[in-house]
Amino acid sequence: MARKKPVVDAGFVLFDVVYQDGRQTSNRKVPAADLGGLDGDDPAKTFIEEQDRKIAEMSGQSRGPIKTMKRSPNQ
């Protein structure tokens, strides 16, 4: 009998982010596999901050610190 492969959730959770300077970005994708457990949505902030660092390196423009973030209602 063949073994079944475990199901991997490759989905994303979308977040709306507000930065301390007042700028806002919507629908930032974070892998669903990175969320949940005891930390809840806290890993999303780390993931988005890392994305922002990479974007800043390529563009030369920093986004600054995150003020607030919440799950997008558009999911």
Rosetta blueprint (number, residue, H / E / L):
1 M L
2 A L
3 R L
4 K L
5 K L
6 P L
7 V L
8 V L
9 D L
10 A L
11 G L
12 F E
13 V E
14 L E
15 F E
16 D E
17 V E
18 V E
19 Y E
20 Q L
21 D L
22 G L
23 R L
24 Q E
25 T E
26 S E
27 N E
28 R E
29 K E
30 V E
31 P E
32 A H
33 A H
34 D H
35 L L
36 G L
37 G H
38 L H
39 D H
40 G L
41 D L
42 D H
43 P H
44 A H
45 K H
46 T H
47 F H
48 I H
49 E H
50 E H
51 Q H
52 D H
53 R H
54 K H
55 I H
56 A H
57 E H
58 M H
59 S H
60 G L
61 Q L
62 S L
63 R L
64 G L
65 P L
66 I E
67 K E
68 T E
69 M E
70 K E
71 R E
72 S L
73 P L
74 N L
75 Q L
